[in-house]
Structures are given as C-alpha cells and as structure tokens.
C-alpha cells in the first residue's frame, strides 16, 4: 500500500463540458500505479487501468481557484479517499462530517448554508452543499462549494425529509471554520490575455482584473 504526490506532471487541463474537466499528465512510475485527482482535498476522479494518463472528472467552475492534485497509488488503494492525508494548502472548501444516527427514516438529504462574507451570518438562500441521504443511520462527509476570501466562515447544516414539494428542515447545526483561499481568478482582457502590459521610462507595468 503506497501513495505518492511527486513524480508526475500535468501537461494539459481543459473543460470537457460545463462542469467536467480533463487532466492529462505524465508519470515516472511506469505501469505499476493507478492515479487519483483531487480538487483541494476532495477526490473527484481516477484512472481505472495502470496505462491511462488522463482523468476526466466533475468540477464546478468557481471564481475562487481550487488546487488540483495528482496522487499515484498502488492498485490495492483504488477507491480509497486519501484527501485527509494531503498537505496543508489553500483549501477554500469546508469539509463537514455529520452523523445521521437518530434522524427520521424519511430523511432524504443534507443541506448546508453559509454566510456570504467571512464572519457574516448564514443566509438561507446561500446553499453551499446538498447531498442525498441513502441511509439515515450513517456518517456522511459533505464538501461546501469553494468560498472566499480567506477568513472565518459560518455555516448551518440540517437534514431535509421527503415531504413535497421541498421537504421539512430539521434542527440546524451551527458550525464555523477558517478557510484559506487563493485570490479570485483573473478575468480575460479584450485580446484574451490575462494581463495588460505597458512599459514607460524603464518601468514595466502589468495590470489585471479579478473575475467575478
């Protein structure tokens, strides 16, 4: 049982659809390893054979960029989530673990709402995570959407039953965590470049605009 972060290089990243990316990469590990792709600490995809050198995975676009990380694994680790072992980096999505033991048997989903700024009160309209509940006696891990900027963010998590049309909300659990985020992505200039560059009197100036 082995896993490695080094020895790989991403050579292409592109959108395959509105919420799907493809990552092509090279590896020094020959044909003895499979590969996993993580967005932050969330496992989003992996290879199925040792010869594959690309991964197609779901990813929701965000103004706040997420770390994409490749992990090489021995085949016996296929299906294992190693996100909790990844190194400290700017992970801008909250990871929330909930024990649903004792929830009503008609529970159908977990929903998480958040504030809109660090330290702000939660907003019922700002739903940052929604996950179906298959067995209301289990422990579920839910990741929020990427948030920013950096700071202490407030959340509420609750269950929803199957009453039409939108379900009844259970008792909300108040949570908070500190998120360290990367800056927003840069918007494209009119010429499709990321920066506007000018030089005058020996001074080079690069300007940019944040997306969103």
C-alpha positions as CSV (number, residue, x, y, z in Angstrom):
1,X,0.0,0.0,0.0
2,X,1.8,3.1,-1.3
3,X,0.8,6.6,-2.4
4,X,2.9,9.4,-3.8
5,X,2.5,13.1,-4.7
6,X,5.7,13.6,-6.7
7,X,6.9,12.0,-9.9
8,X,4.0,13.3,-12.1
9,X,3.5,16.4,-14.2
10,X,0.2,17.8,-15.5
11,X,0.6,18.7,-19.2
12,X,-3.0,19.7,-20.1
13,X,-6.1,20.8,-18.3
14,X,-9.3,21.6,-20.2
15,X,-13.0,21.8,-19.8
16,X,-14.9,18.9,-21.4
17,X,-18.3,20.4,-20.6
18,X,-20.0,22.9,-18.2
19,X,-18.8,21.0,-15.1
20,X,-16.3,18.4,-16.3
21,X,-12.6,18.7,-16.7
22,X,-9.9,16.5,-18.4
23,X,-6.4,16.4,-16.9
24,X,-3.6,14.8,-19.0
25,X,-0.3,14.0,-17.2
26,X,3.0,12.2,-17.4
27,X,4.4,9.9,-14.8
28,X,7.7,8.3,-13.8
29,X,6.0,5.3,-12.2
30,X,5.7,3.0,-15.2
31,X,2.8,0.6,-15.3
32,X,2.6,-0.3,-11.6
33,X,0.4,2.5,-10.3
34,X,-3.1,4.0,-10.7
35,X,-3.8,7.7,-10.3
36,X,-6.3,9.9,-8.4
37,X,-7.3,13.5,-9.0
38,X,-8.2,15.8,-6.1
39,X,-9.7,19.3,-6.1
40,X,-8.5,20.6,-2.8
41,X,-8.9,17.6,-0.5
42,X,-11.9,16.3,-2.4
43,X,-11.4,13.1,-4.5
44,X,-13.1,13.8,-7.9
45,X,-11.7,11.1,-10.2
46,X,-9.1,8.5,-11.0
47,X,-7.7,6.1,-13.6
48,X,-9.1,2.6,-14.0
49,X,-6.0,1.0,-15.6
50,X,-2.3,1.5,-14.9
51,X,-1.7,2.6,-18.5
52,X,-4.1,5.6,-18.5
53,X,-2.5,9.0,-18.4
54,X,-5.6,11.2,-18.3
55,X,-8.5,11.6,-15.9
56,X,-12.0,13.1,-16.6
57,X,-13.8,14.3,-13.5
58,X,-16.7,16.5,-12.4
59,X,-15.7,20.0,-11.2
60,X,-18.0,23.0,-10.7
61,X,-16.4,26.2,-12.0
62,X,-15.6,28.8,-9.4
63,X,-14.2,32.4,-9.2
64,X,-12.1,31.1,-6.3
65,X,-9.5,28.6,-7.8
66,X,-9.0,25.2,-6.3
67,X,-5.8,23.2,-6.0
68,X,-5.8,20.3,-8.4
69,X,-3.5,17.5,-7.2
70,X,-2.5,14.1,-8.6
71,X,-1.7,11.1,-6.4
72,X,-0.1,7.9,-7.6
73,X,-1.4,4.9,-5.7
74,X,-0.8,1.1,-5.7
75,X,-3.9,-0.8,-7.1
76,X,-4.9,-2.0,-3.7
77,X,-5.7,1.6,-2.8
78,X,-8.2,2.0,-5.7
79,X,-11.3,3.6,-4.3
80,X,-9.6,4.9,-1.1
81,X,-10.1,8.6,-0.3
82,X,-6.7,10.0,0.8
83,X,-7.8,13.6,0.9
84,X,-7.2,13.9,4.7
85,X,-3.5,13.0,4.1
86,X,-2.8,15.7,1.6
87,X,-0.5,18.6,2.7
88,X,-1.7,21.9,4.0
89,X,-2.5,24.3,1.1
90,X,-5.1,27.0,0.4
91,X,-8.2,24.8,0.5
92,X,-11.3,27.0,0.1
93,X,-14.0,24.4,0.6
94,X,-15.2,23.4,4.0
95,X,-15.3,19.7,4.9
96,X,-18.3,18.8,7.1
97,X,-18.8,15.4,8.7
98,X,-22.3,14.6,10.0
99,X,-23.6,11.6,11.9
100,X,-27.2,11.0,10.9
101,X,-27.9,8.3,13.6
102,X,-31.3,9.1,15.1
103,X,-32.5,11.1,12.1
104,X,-36.1,10.4,10.9
105,X,-36.3,7.4,8.5
106,X,-37.8,9.7,5.8
107,X,-34.7,11.9,5.7
108,X,-33.7,12.4,2.1
109,X,-30.9,15.0,2.0
110,X,-28.3,17.0,3.9
111,X,-28.1,20.7,3.1
112,X,-25.6,23.3,4.2
113,X,-26.0,27.1,4.1
114,X,-23.3,29.7,4.7
115,X,-22.7,33.4,5.2
116,X,-21.8,35.5,2.2
117,X,-18.7,37.0,3.7
118,X,-16.2,35.9,6.4
119,X,-17.8,36.4,9.8
120,X,-21.2,37.1,8.3
121,X,-24.4,35.5,9.5
122,X,-25.7,32.5,7.4
123,X,-28.1,33.2,4.7
124,X,-30.9,30.7,4.0
125,X,-30.6,31.4,0.2
126,X,-26.8,30.7,0.1
127,X,-26.9,26.9,-0.2
128,X,-23.3,25.7,-0.5
129,X,-23.8,22.0,-0.3
130,X,-26.6,19.5,-0.9
131,X,-26.1,15.7,-0.6
132,X,-28.6,12.9,-0.8
133,X,-29.1,10.6,2.3
134,X,-29.3,7.0,1.4
135,X,-29.2,5.6,5.0
136,X,-30.2,7.9,7.8
137,X,-28.1,5.9,10.3
138,X,-24.7,6.6,8.7
139,X,-21.9,9.2,8.8
140,X,-21.7,11.5,5.8
141,X,-18.9,13.8,4.6
142,X,-20.1,16.9,2.8
143,X,-17.9,19.5,1.0
144,X,-19.1,23.0,0.5
145,X,-18.7,25.0,-2.7
146,X,-15.4,27.0,-2.9
147,X,-15.7,30.1,-0.9
148,X,-13.7,33.3,-0.5
149,X,-12.0,35.4,0.6
150,X,-10.0,34.0,3.5
151,X,-11.4,34.2,7.0
152,X,-13.7,32.5,9.5
153,X,-16.9,31.4,7.8
154,X,-20.2,30.5,9.5
155,X,-22.4,27.5,8.4
156,X,-25.6,25.7,9.3
157,X,-26.2,22.1,8.4
158,X,-29.5,20.3,8.6
159,X,-31.5,17.4,7.3
160,X,-34.5,17.5,4.9
161,X,-37.3,15.0,4.8
162,X,-39.3,13.8,1.8
163,X,-42.4,15.9,2.2
164,X,-43.4,17.6,-1.1
165,X,-42.5,19.9,-2.5
166,X,-39.3,21.0,-0.8
167,X,-39.2,18.9,2.4
168,X,-39.2,20.0,6.0
169,X,-35.9,21.2,7.5
170,X,-34.6,19.5,10.7
171,X,-32.8,21.3,13.5
172,X,-29.9,23.3,12.2
173,X,-26.4,22.6,13.5
174,X,-24.3,25.8,13.7
175,X,-20.7,25.4,12.5
176,X,-17.7,27.6,11.7
177,X,-14.3,27.1,10.2
178,X,-11.4,29.1,8.9
179,X,-10.8,29.0,5.2
180,X,-7.6,29.9,3.5
181,X,-8.3,30.8,-0.1
182,X,-6.4,31.7,-3.2
183,X,-7.3,35.1,-4.9
184,X,-10.0,35.1,-7.4
185,X,-9.0,34.1,-10.9
186,X,-8.0,36.8,-13.4
187,X,-10.5,38.0,-16.0
188,X,-9.6,37.9,-19.7
189,X,-8.6,41.1,-21.4
190,X,-10.1,42.2,-24.7
191,X,-7.3,40.3,-26.5
192,X,-7.9,37.1,-24.5
193,X,-4.8,37.6,-22.4
194,X,-4.8,37.7,-18.6
195,X,-2.6,40.8,-18.2
196,X,-2.4,44.2,-19.8
197,X,1.3,45.1,-20.1
198,X,2.9,48.5,-20.7
199,X,6.4,49.9,-20.4
200,X,7.5,53.5,-19.9
201,X,10.8,55.1,-18.7
202,X,12.3,51.7,-17.9
203,X,9.3,50.5,-15.9
204,X,7.2,47.5,-16.9
205,X,3.6,47.6,-15.6
206,X,1.3,44.6,-15.6
207,X,-2.4,45.2,-14.7
208,X,-5.2,42.7,-14.3
209,X,-8.8,42.5,-13.2
210,X,-10.2,39.8,-10.9
211,X,-13.0,37.7,-12.2
212,X,-16.5,38.0,-10.7
